[in-house]
Amino acid sequence: MNPKLLFWVPAALRMGIILAGVGVLGFLFGAMPALIVACVAMALLVFVQLGYLYQLSDWLDHPHSAKLPDGWGAWTNIFSRLYRLRRDDEKNQAELTEWLARFRQAMHLLPDGVVIMDDVLFLEWCNPAAEQHLGLTHERDKGMRVTNLVRSPDFMDYIILGRYEQPLTLSFRERKLIVHIIPFENRRQILVTHDATETERTEMMRRDFIANASHELRTPLTVIVGFLEIAASEQLDQATRMGHLKLMTEQGHRMQHLIEDMLTLSRLESVDYPMRPERVDVLKLMGQIQRDARALSAGKHEISMDVDGPDVMGSYDELYSAFGNLASNAVRYTPAGGTIHLEWKEGPSWAKFSVVDTGIGISPEHISRLTERFYRVDKSRSRETQGTGLGLAIVKHVLLRHGATLQIKSEAGKGSSFVVCMPKAAIAPRQPELLLN
């Protein structure tokens, strides 16, 4: 039915009923009583309407605290519609609040910084990543000009030129940031910052690794190719030829060891190569490491060992590689006649493997970089000892996979101490047969 009819038909019926009642009173009691009753009825009707208008006005001023009546007549439909409008509004407001909370949570979790500015670059809002990248604080810096907060000539030039099509690479607060400004609405702009520090560091490490690996491979290849060219162009006596073959064999083994270490590093860093922990017999492991160290030493050093600690959970091969690298380094960098002590012991919340030598030692400025790929304190010494420069890098990655740490103490000319600290969680439980004994 037409909404107009729904409103006017009941009102007309009510007025008709009142007029009919007044007519009946006038017929029975005369015109004057009927007129009085009609005036009183109209006054009551007006007061009822005014009362509803007052309640409606009060509700409009306080929509959440005031209560609407049920109403009478046409007011019933009006108040019911207002109830529905308020319910829909509360539902929409709840949904909007939920979406706003989700938006803020998403913006807080973004790794990239987001800063919302007005058209004159005053800060309106920023997420935690932007605070970390640019040194901002939302509560403190809100309403301040961003160019006064980010003190950088490159950033100022980027803002002044207004060429926002290309991002800006900015070095700020010891970070490498990619900054991009995006116009937003008519009077707002979004400043987006991406921290490329780790990416830049990884890329630099990749370039250094390729350059160093190429250099390390080029040296033995040059020796081998040189000797082959000599053998092809000249007639060599037996002794000279055997000498050349021996040197080529040594350089070939050096390349083989280098490639094996590079493959080991690649495997340790791969997410597709998870560690499958097993019980590692430490006594067996230490015995094997001592035998290898003595074979490498060829009787030139005094190598002792002390094992007084539990087995651990981990990879036998990886721990053998890590501990063996530390022991072989001690042999290589300790002059003949020196001593090397291997030890495995248990503490209150750890188990430690240590290698202590009386070798040439390391200056303090080199210690922090020892686990970098191809980093060498003395390059000429490394060439003599046939090291690949990847041993301590392998040690670092093995220990990371086992949750262990490496502590290095050394002094030039006074020897070195390398200590691997395995966490309590890596200690294997005691075997039942040992507990019964």
Solvent accessible surface area in square Angstrom, and as a share of the most:
residue,aa,sasa,rsa
1,M,174,0.78
2,N,79,0.40
3,P,103,0.65
4,K,143,0.61
5,L,92,0.46
6,L,104,0.52
7,F,90,0.38
8,W,162,0.57
9,V,70,0.40
10,P,51,0.32
11,A,24,0.19
12,A,67,0.52
13,L,113,0.56
14,R,65,0.24
15,M,74,0.33
16,G,35,0.34
17,I,125,0.64
18,I,49,0.25
19,L,118,0.59
20,A,60,0.47
21,G,35,0.34
22,V,26,0.15
23,G,44,0.42
24,V,85,0.49
25,L,53,0.26
26,G,22,0.21
27,F,178,0.74
28,L,111,0.55
29,F,138,0.57
30,G,29,0.28
31,A,85,0.66
32,M,125,0.56
33,P,57,0.36
34,A,6,0.05
35,L,105,0.52
36,I,97,0.49
37,V,66,0.38
38,A,21,0.16
39,C,77,0.46
40,V,80,0.46
41,A,29,0.22
42,M,79,0.35
43,A,44,0.34
44,L,111,0.55
45,L,39,0.19
46,V,76,0.44
47,F,140,0.59
48,V,62,0.36
49,Q,56,0.25
50,L,94,0.47
51,G,30,0.29
52,Y,31,0.12
53,L,87,0.43
54,Y,157,0.60
55,Q,67,0.30
56,L,34,0.17
57,S,55,0.35
58,D,53,0.27
59,W,19,0.07
60,L,110,0.54
61,D,101,0.53
62,H,97,0.43
63,P,50,0.32
64,H,132,0.59
65,S,94,0.61
66,A,18,0.14
67,K,171,0.72
68,L,2,0.01
69,P,32,0.20
70,D,122,0.63
71,G,21,0.20
72,W,119,0.42
73,G,27,0.26
74,A,25,0.20
75,W,24,0.08
76,T,66,0.39
77,N,81,0.42
78,I,59,0.30
79,F,1,0.00
80,S,38,0.25
81,R,132,0.48
82,L,30,0.15
83,Y,66,0.25
84,R,110,0.40
85,L,113,0.56
86,R,49,0.18
87,R,139,0.51
88,D,70,0.36
89,D,76,0.40
90,E,79,0.35
91,K,127,0.54
92,N,89,0.46
93,Q,102,0.45
94,A,60,0.46
95,E,81,0.36
96,L,123,0.61
97,T,80,0.47
98,E,85,0.38
99,W,159,0.56
100,L,79,0.40
101,A,57,0.44
102,R,122,0.45
103,F,99,0.41
104,R,126,0.46
105,Q,112,0.50
106,A,55,0.42
107,M,24,0.11
108,H,89,0.40
109,L,134,0.67
110,L,72,0.36
111,P,107,0.67
112,D,40,0.21
113,G,0,0.00
114,V,11,0.07
115,V,0,0.00
116,I,29,0.15
117,M,0,0.00
118,D,29,0.15
119,D,62,0.32
120,V,70,0.40
121,L,10,0.05
122,F,76,0.32
123,L,2,0.01
124,E,50,0.22
125,W,43,0.15
126,C,5,0.03
127,N,0,0.00
128,P,55,0.35
129,A,12,0.10
130,A,0,0.00
131,E,49,0.22
132,Q,106,0.47
133,H,7,0.03
134,L,4,0.02
135,G,28,0.27
136,L,6,0.03
137,T,47,0.27
138,H,42,0.19
139,E,144,0.65
140,R,155,0.57
141,D,4,0.02
142,K,120,0.51
143,G,45,0.44
144,M,88,0.39
145,R,85,0.31
146,V,0,0.00
147,T,9,0.05
148,N,75,0.39
149,L,39,0.19
150,V,0,0.00
151,R,180,0.66
152,S,12,0.07
153,P,108,0.68
154,D,80,0.41
155,F,1,0.01
156,M,71,0.32
157,D,75,0.39
158,Y,20,0.07
159,I,23,0.12
160,I,128,0.65
161,L,110,0.55
162,G,35,0.34
163,R,162,0.59
164,Y,39,0.15
165,E,137,0.61
166,Q,130,0.58
167,P,64,0.40
168,L,30,0.15
169,T,79,0.46
170,L,1,0.01
171,S,83,0.53
172,F,30,0.13
173,R,138,0.50
174,E,179,0.80
175,R,63,0.23
176,K,61,0.26
177,L,0,0.00
178,I,54,0.27
179,V,1,0.00
180,H,61,0.27
181,I,1,0.01
182,I,79,0.40
183,P,95,0.60
184,F,76,0.32
185,E,116,0.52
186,N,149,0.77
187,R,157,0.57
188,R,94,0.34
189,Q,27,0.12
190,I,37,0.19
191,L,0,0.00
192,V,37,0.21
193,T,0,0.00
194,H,81,0.36
195,D,38,0.20
196,A,13,0.10
197,T,49,0.29
198,E,100,0.45
199,T,88,0.51
200,E,69,0.31
201,R,121,0.44
202,T,72,0.42
203,E,59,0.26
204,M,94,0.42
205,M,75,0.33
206,R,119,0.43
207,R,110,0.40
208,D,70,0.36
209,F,48,0.20
210,I,88,0.44
211,A,62,0.48
212,N,52,0.27
213,A,7,0.05
214,S,47,0.30
215,H,87,0.39
216,E,8,0.04
217,L,44,0.22
218,R,136,0.50
219,T,45,0.26
220,P,0,0.00
221,L,83,0.41
222,T,85,0.49
223,V,47,0.27
224,I,30,0.15
225,V,72,0.42
226,G,26,0.25
227,F,33,0.14
228,L,96,0.48
229,E,110,0.49
230,I,62,0.31
231,A,49,0.38
232,A,93,0.72
233,S,89,0.58
234,E,95,0.43
235,Q,185,0.82
236,L,35,0.17
237,D,87,0.45
238,Q,107,0.47
239,A,81,0.63
240,T,51,0.30
241,R,95,0.35
242,M,100,0.45
243,G,32,0.30
244,H,33,0.15
245,L,81,0.40
246,K,131,0.56
247,L,77,0.38
248,M,25,0.11
249,T,72,0.42
250,E,68,0.30
251,Q,25,0.11
252,G,24,0.23
253,H,93,0.42
254,R,24,0.09
255,M,31,0.14
256,Q,94,0.42
257,H,90,0.40
258,L,5,0.03
259,I,81,0.41
260,E,83,0.37
261,D,33,0.17
262,M,40,0.18
263,L,111,0.55
264,T,25,0.15
265,L,3,0.01
266,S,66,0.43
267,R,99,0.36
268,L,9,0.05
269,E,81,0.36
270,S,41,0.27
271,V,141,0.81
272,D,127,0.66
273,Y,76,0.29
274,P,75,0.47
275,M,50,0.22
276,R,184,0.67
277,P,82,0.51
278,E,84,0.38
279,R,82,0.30
280,V,0,0.00
281,D,67,0.35
282,V,2,0.01
283,L,119,0.59
284,K,125,0.53
285,L,1,0.00
286,M,0,0.00
287,G,12,0.12
288,Q,54,0.24
289,I,1,0.00
290,Q,23,0.10
291,R,149,0.55
292,D,65,0.34
293,A,4,0.03
294,R,124,0.45
295,A,81,0.63
296,L,84,0.42
297,S,2,0.02
298,A,77,0.60
299,G,73,0.70
300,K,120,0.51
301,H,27,0.12
302,E,113,0.51
303,I,9,0.04
304,S,46,0.29
305,M,58,0.26
306,D,64,0.33
307,V,42,0.24
308,D,104,0.54
309,G,31,0.30
310,P,6,0.04
311,D,31,0.16
312,V,1,0.01
313,M,66,0.30
314,G,0,0.00
315,S,19,0.12
316,Y,39,0.15
317,D,108,0.56
318,E,14,0.06
319,L,1,0.00
320,Y,64,0.24
321,S,33,0.21
322,A,0,0.00
323,F,2,0.01
324,G,20,0.19
325,N,32,0.16
326,L,3,0.02
327,A,2,0.02
328,S,21,0.13
329,N,33,0.17
330,A,5,0.04
331,V,8,0.05
332,R,65,0.24
333,Y,62,0.23
334,T,4,0.02
335,P,67,0.42
336,A,79,0.61
337,G,69,0.66
338,G,13,0.12
339,T,57,0.33
340,I,1,0.01
341,H,63,0.28
342,L,0,0.00
343,E,40,0.18
344,W,1,0.00
345,K,86,0.36
346,E,73,0.33
347,G,17,0.16
348,P,121,0.76
349,S,60,0.39
350,W,59,0.21
351,A,0,0.00
352,K,46,0.19
353,F,0,0.00
354,S,11,0.07
355,V,1,0.00
356,V,66,0.38
357,D,13,0.07
358,T,77,0.45
359,G,5,0.05
360,I,65,0.33
361,G,12,0.11
362,I,23,0.12
363,S,30,0.20
364,P,101,0.64
365,E,119,0.53
366,H,45,0.20
367,I,42,0.21
368,S,99,0.64
369,R,114,0.41
370,L,13,0.07
371,T,29,0.17
372,E,73,0.33
373,R,50,0.18
374,F,12,0.05
375,Y,46,0.18
376,R,25,0.09
377,V,63,0.36
378,D,62,0.32
379,K,131,0.55
380,S,73,0.47
381,R,62,0.23
382,S,3,0.02
383,R,64,0.23
384,E,127,0.57
385,T,23,0.14
386,Q,80,0.36
387,G,15,0.14
388,T,16,0.09
389,G,19,0.19
390,L,0,0.00
391,G,11,0.11
392,L,22,0.11
393,A,1,0.01
394,I,2,0.01
395,V,0,0.00
396,K,71,0.30
397,H,27,0.12
398,V,1,0.00
399,L,4,0.02
400,L,122,0.61
401,R,53,0.19
402,H,14,0.06
403,G,50,0.48
404,A,7,0.06
405,T,79,0.46
406,L,43,0.21
407,Q,82,0.37
408,I,32,0.16
409,K,147,0.62
410,S,22,0.14
411,E,91,0.41
412,A,58,0.45
413,G,62,0.60
414,K,147,0.62
415,G,5,0.05
416,S,10,0.07
417,S,24,0.15
418,F,18,0.08
419,V,25,0.14
420,V,0,0.00
421,C,25,0.15
422,M,0,0.00
423,P,43,0.27
424,K,132,0.56
425,A,98,0.76
426,A,11,0.08
427,I,36,0.18
428,A,4,0.03
429,P,97,0.61
430,R,129,0.47
431,Q,54,0.24
432,P,96,0.60
433,E,94,0.42
434,L,105,0.52
435,L,121,0.60
436,L,158,0.79
437,N,154,0.79
